[in-house]
């Protein structure tokens, strides 16, 4: 970790702030959100469908508004969108802890989702712009801070929720308030660069900008091909914990096995992300690294597939090992695949955008992947149900492995045909050059 911090200090101040920013955002978010459903269903006594509605509104408002958030960031600058998102999170989190009416809770949930749609594309575009030629390494470091927030947040939230969930909400809101003050005072204003051919993207209408994205086939193909990577990595939160609970039970042993799942995934990224990125960058082109990353994600489900062929041991220790070891190995391989792919994925989006309207491209990309995650999780849940009903426990793991192979083949095809190369730049006109 000391080496990671030393690398961070080699970047300019804005990049350092953005990394701390993302760690703090995830810390505040994950200290609250894992416990929100229990608060809504328990102390507030809301029906299950109402809890699902409130949580679904948050996800929809974030995924559905990413494109809007990215467009606003390119038009008005990155810093205003980051600040606006942080302020919305303050209001949303404080409201979640202070109200008990369903309309107010839905509004607060929507505000927390919209907040993410505002600051996520802006943060990534800002990081890409100020990291310059070192943006692959910068996104690797960014992922370390991202995962550290995810790991620490639930632990802090567990302690605070043990006192009162309202305390958790207000502390989370306070964290975002402090972060907002720091960003307002210390983060320099930043706009996206104009197009390499001299055009000013802000002079175009929003619809013209969006039509430009839709007229960029390599970027669209890349966005669709990468959907599967998000579906696969999300199984750390869906299919793998469900399988752990099925085999390990709902007691302390099952909880310990699920905790091991998340610990392996998060710690692996924190400890090895920068080393993996350095090794890959020294030996591979970006397209090849992406291909290997997605292949590793697909292979991650083979331990689960192999485990389905093993009879459940009669003893408690053997059953716990079967519930804990294959999922933990799968989680570690998924983390490794993400470590390989993520920095090059973020860099590829910038390159395919032609360094123009980068935040809008990130917003469009996140929207496409968000829709894919929703559909993918729906199908994964259906596969898990079908597997249990038919007694074919291998079905979901076979399907996820096949998804990994399909995405790998798609990325390999894009790489070999040159579609992941940056678009050719048009020469500036004499008038512009003058």
TAVENKA-V811343 format. One record per backbone hydrogen bond with DSSP energy under -0.5 kcal/mol. CO is the residue of the C=O (numbers start at 0). NH is the residue of the N-H. E is the energy in kcal/mol with one decimal. If there is no record, write none. Layout:
co=CO nh=NH e=E
co=CO nh=NH e=E
This chain:
co=0 nh=4 e=-2.2
co=1 nh=5 e=-1.9
co=2 nh=6 e=-2.0
co=3 nh=7 e=-2.1
co=4 nh=8 e=-1.8
co=6 nh=9 e=-1.4
co=7 nh=10 e=-1.8
co=11 nh=14 e=-0.6
co=11 nh=15 e=-1.8
co=12 nh=16 e=-2.6
co=13 nh=17 e=-2.1
co=14 nh=18 e=-1.7
co=15 nh=19 e=-2.2
co=16 nh=20 e=-2.8
co=17 nh=21 e=-2.1
co=18 nh=22 e=-2.1
co=19 nh=23 e=-2.4
co=20 nh=24 e=-2.6
co=21 nh=25 e=-2.3
co=22 nh=26 e=-2.3
co=23 nh=27 e=-2.6
co=24 nh=28 e=-2.4
co=25 nh=29 e=-2.7
co=26 nh=30 e=-1.1
co=28 nh=31 e=-1.0
co=28 nh=32 e=-2.8
co=31 nh=34 e=-1.6
co=32 nh=35 e=-1.1
co=32 nh=36 e=-0.6
co=34 nh=38 e=-1.6
co=35 nh=39 e=-2.6
co=36 nh=40 e=-2.5
co=37 nh=41 e=-2.4
co=38 nh=43 e=-2.0
co=39 nh=45 e=-2.7
co=41 nh=44 e=-0.6
co=46 nh=50 e=-2.2
co=47 nh=51 e=-2.4
co=48 nh=52 e=-2.0
co=49 nh=53 e=-2.5
co=50 nh=54 e=-2.4
co=51 nh=55 e=-2.6
co=52 nh=56 e=-2.4
co=53 nh=57 e=-1.3
co=54 nh=58 e=-1.8
co=55 nh=59 e=-2.8
co=56 nh=60 e=-2.7
co=57 nh=61 e=-1.6
co=58 nh=62 e=-2.8
co=59 nh=63 e=-2.7
co=61 nh=64 e=-0.7
co=61 nh=65 e=-0.6
co=62 nh=65 e=-0.7
co=64 nh=68 e=-2.8
co=65 nh=69 e=-2.8
co=66 nh=70 e=-2.3
co=67 nh=71 e=-2.6
co=68 nh=72 e=-1.9
co=69 nh=73 e=-2.0
co=70 nh=74 e=-1.7
co=71 nh=75 e=-3.1
co=72 nh=76 e=-1.7
co=76 nh=80 e=-0.8
co=77 nh=81 e=-2.0
co=78 nh=82 e=-2.6
co=79 nh=83 e=-2.6
co=80 nh=84 e=-2.3
co=81 nh=85 e=-2.1
co=82 nh=86 e=-2.5
co=83 nh=87 e=-2.2
co=84 nh=88 e=-2.0
co=85 nh=89 e=-2.0
co=86 nh=90 e=-2.1
co=87 nh=91 e=-2.9
co=88 nh=92 e=-2.9
co=89 nh=93 e=-2.2
co=90 nh=94 e=-2.1
co=91 nh=95 e=-2.1
co=92 nh=96 e=-1.3
co=93 nh=97 e=-1.0
co=94 nh=97 e=-0.6
co=94 nh=98 e=-1.9
co=100 nh=104 e=-2.2
co=101 nh=105 e=-2.6
co=102 nh=106 e=-2.3
co=103 nh=107 e=-2.5
co=104 nh=108 e=-2.4
co=105 nh=109 e=-2.5
co=106 nh=110 e=-2.1
co=107 nh=111 e=-2.1
co=108 nh=112 e=-1.7
co=109 nh=113 e=-2.8
co=110 nh=114 e=-2.0
co=111 nh=115 e=-1.3
co=112 nh=116 e=-1.7
co=113 nh=117 e=-1.5
co=114 nh=118 e=-2.3
co=115 nh=119 e=-2.2
co=117 nh=121 e=-0.7
co=118 nh=122 e=-2.5
co=119 nh=123 e=-2.0
co=120 nh=124 e=-2.4
co=121 nh=125 e=-2.5
co=122 nh=126 e=-2.6
co=123 nh=127 e=-2.5
co=124 nh=128 e=-2.2
co=125 nh=129 e=-2.6
co=126 nh=130 e=-2.0
co=127 nh=131 e=-1.0
co=130 nh=133 e=-2.0
co=131 nh=134 e=-1.3
co=133 nh=137 e=-2.2
co=134 nh=138 e=-2.6
co=135 nh=139 e=-1.5
co=136 nh=140 e=-2.1
co=137 nh=141 e=-2.5
co=138 nh=142 e=-1.9
co=139 nh=143 e=-1.3
co=140 nh=144 e=-2.0
co=141 nh=145 e=-2.4
co=142 nh=146 e=-2.5
co=143 nh=147 e=-2.2
co=144 nh=148 e=-1.9
co=145 nh=149 e=-1.6
co=146 nh=150 e=-2.2
co=147 nh=151 e=-2.4
co=148 nh=152 e=-2.3
co=149 nh=153 e=-0.8
co=150 nh=154 e=-0.6
co=151 nh=155 e=-2.2
co=152 nh=156 e=-2.9
co=153 nh=157 e=-2.2
co=154 nh=158 e=-1.5
co=155 nh=159 e=-2.3
co=156 nh=160 e=-3.2
co=157 nh=161 e=-1.3
co=158 nh=162 e=-0.6
co=159 nh=162 e=-1.2
co=159 nh=163 e=-2.4
co=163 nh=166 e=-0.6
co=163 nh=167 e=-1.5
co=164 nh=168 e=-2.3
co=165 nh=169 e=-2.4
co=166 nh=170 e=-2.6
co=167 nh=171 e=-2.5
co=168 nh=172 e=-2.5
co=169 nh=173 e=-2.2
co=170 nh=174 e=-2.3
co=171 nh=175 e=-2.0
co=172 nh=176 e=-2.1
co=173 nh=177 e=-2.6
co=174 nh=178 e=-2.4
co=175 nh=179 e=-2.3
co=176 nh=180 e=-2.0
co=177 nh=181 e=-2.1
co=178 nh=182 e=-2.7
co=179 nh=183 e=-2.7
co=180 nh=184 e=-2.1
co=181 nh=185 e=-2.9
co=182 nh=186 e=-1.8
co=185 nh=187 e=-0.6
co=189 nh=77 e=-2.8
co=189 nh=78 e=-0.6
co=194 nh=197 e=-2.3
co=198 nh=194 e=-2.2
co=198 nh=200 e=-0.7
co=199 nh=202 e=-1.7
co=200 nh=203 e=-1.2
co=204 nh=208 e=-2.0
co=205 nh=209 e=-2.5
co=206 nh=210 e=-2.5
co=207 nh=211 e=-1.8
co=208 nh=212 e=-1.6
co=209 nh=213 e=-2.3
co=210 nh=214 e=-1.2
co=212 nh=215 e=-1.7
co=214 nh=216 e=-0.6
co=215 nh=219 e=-2.0
co=216 nh=220 e=-3.0
co=217 nh=221 e=-2.3
co=218 nh=222 e=-2.4
co=219 nh=223 e=-2.2
co=220 nh=224 e=-2.5
co=221 nh=225 e=-1.8
co=223 nh=226 e=-1.1
co=225 nh=228 e=-0.7
co=225 nh=229 e=-1.1
co=226 nh=229 e=-0.8
co=226 nh=230 e=-1.9
co=227 nh=231 e=-2.6
co=228 nh=232 e=-2.3
co=229 nh=233 e=-1.8
co=230 nh=234 e=-0.5
co=231 nh=234 e=-1.3
co=232 nh=235 e=-1.5
co=233 nh=236 e=-2.2
co=233 nh=237 e=-0.7
co=234 nh=239 e=-2.5
co=237 nh=241 e=-1.8
co=238 nh=242 e=-2.2
co=239 nh=243 e=-2.3
co=240 nh=244 e=-2.6
co=241 nh=245 e=-2.1
co=242 nh=246 e=-2.0
co=243 nh=247 e=-3.4
co=244 nh=248 e=-1.9
co=250 nh=254 e=-2.1
co=251 nh=255 e=-2.5
co=252 nh=256 e=-2.1
co=253 nh=257 e=-2.1
co=254 nh=258 e=-2.4
co=255 nh=259 e=-2.2
co=256 nh=260 e=-1.6
co=257 nh=261 e=-1.8
co=258 nh=262 e=-2.4
co=259 nh=263 e=-2.5
co=260 nh=264 e=-1.7
co=261 nh=265 e=-2.7
co=262 nh=266 e=-2.6
co=263 nh=267 e=-1.8
co=264 nh=268 e=-1.4
co=265 nh=269 e=-2.3
co=266 nh=270 e=-2.6
co=267 nh=271 e=-2.0
co=268 nh=272 e=-2.1
co=271 nh=275 e=-2.7
co=272 nh=276 e=-2.5
co=273 nh=277 e=-2.2
co=274 nh=278 e=-2.4
co=275 nh=279 e=-2.5
co=276 nh=280 e=-2.8
co=277 nh=281 e=-1.7
co=278 nh=282 e=-0.7
co=279 nh=282 e=-0.9
co=279 nh=283 e=-2.5
co=284 nh=288 e=-2.3
co=285 nh=289 e=-2.4
co=286 nh=290 e=-1.9
co=287 nh=291 e=-2.4
co=288 nh=292 e=-2.4
co=289 nh=293 e=-2.4
co=290 nh=294 e=-2.1
co=291 nh=295 e=-2.3
co=292 nh=296 e=-1.8
co=293 nh=297 e=-2.1
co=294 nh=298 e=-2.5
co=295 nh=299 e=-1.3
co=297 nh=300 e=-1.5
co=298 nh=301 e=-2.1
co=300 nh=304 e=-2.0
co=301 nh=305 e=-2.9
co=302 nh=306 e=-1.9
co=303 nh=307 e=-1.1
co=305 nh=308 e=-1.4
co=306 nh=309 e=-1.4
co=308 nh=310 e=-0.5
co=314 nh=318 e=-2.1
co=315 nh=319 e=-2.2
co=316 nh=320 e=-2.4
co=317 nh=321 e=-2.1
co=318 nh=322 e=-1.9
co=319 nh=323 e=-2.0
co=320 nh=324 e=-2.8
co=323 nh=327 e=-1.9
co=324 nh=328 e=-2.5
co=325 nh=329 e=-2.4
co=326 nh=330 e=-2.8
co=327 nh=331 e=-2.2
co=328 nh=332 e=-2.2
co=329 nh=333 e=-2.5
co=330 nh=334 e=-2.3
co=331 nh=335 e=-2.2
co=332 nh=336 e=-2.6
co=333 nh=337 e=-2.2
co=334 nh=338 e=-2.6
co=335 nh=339 e=-2.2
co=336 nh=340 e=-2.4
co=337 nh=341 e=-2.9
co=340 nh=344 e=-2.5
co=341 nh=345 e=-2.5
co=342 nh=346 e=-1.8
co=343 nh=347 e=-2.4
co=344 nh=348 e=-1.7
co=345 nh=349 e=-1.3
co=346 nh=350 e=-2.3
co=347 nh=351 e=-3.0
co=348 nh=352 e=-1.3
co=349 nh=354 e=-1.8
co=350 nh=353 e=-1.2
co=350 nh=422 e=-0.7
co=352 nh=355 e=-0.6
co=353 nh=195 e=-0.6
co=356 nh=360 e=-2.1
co=357 nh=361 e=-2.5
co=358 nh=362 e=-2.6
co=359 nh=363 e=-2.7
co=360 nh=364 e=-2.6
co=361 nh=365 e=-2.7
co=362 nh=366 e=-2.0
co=363 nh=367 e=-2.4
co=364 nh=368 e=-2.5
co=365 nh=369 e=-2.4
co=366 nh=370 e=-2.3
co=367 nh=371 e=-2.1
co=368 nh=372 e=-2.5
co=369 nh=373 e=-2.0
co=370 nh=374 e=-2.2
co=371 nh=375 e=-3.0
co=372 nh=376 e=-2.9
co=373 nh=377 e=-1.8
co=374 nh=378 e=-2.3
co=375 nh=379 e=-2.5
co=376 nh=380 e=-2.7
co=377 nh=381 e=-2.0
co=378 nh=382 e=-2.4
co=379 nh=383 e=-2.4
co=380 nh=384 e=-2.2
co=381 nh=385 e=-2.6
co=382 nh=386 e=-2.5
co=383 nh=387 e=-1.9
co=384 nh=388 e=-2.4
co=385 nh=389 e=-2.4
co=386 nh=390 e=-1.0
co=386 nh=391 e=-1.8
co=390 nh=392 e=-0.7
co=391 nh=394 e=-1.6
co=393 nh=397 e=-2.4
co=394 nh=398 e=-2.4
co=395 nh=399 e=-2.3
co=396 nh=400 e=-2.2
co=397 nh=401 e=-2.5
co=398 nh=402 e=-2.1
co=399 nh=403 e=-2.1
co=400 nh=404 e=-2.0
co=401 nh=405 e=-2.6
co=402 nh=406 e=-2.5
co=403 nh=407 e=-2.3
co=404 nh=408 e=-2.4
co=405 nh=409 e=-2.1
co=406 nh=410 e=-2.6
co=407 nh=411 e=-2.6
co=408 nh=412 e=-2.3
co=409 nh=413 e=-2.2
co=410 nh=414 e=-2.4
co=411 nh=415 e=-2.7
co=412 nh=416 e=-1.8
co=413 nh=418 e=-1.8
co=413 nh=419 e=-0.8
co=414 nh=417 e=-1.3
co=417 nh=420 e=-1.3
co=428 nh=432 e=-2.9
co=429 nh=433 e=-1.9
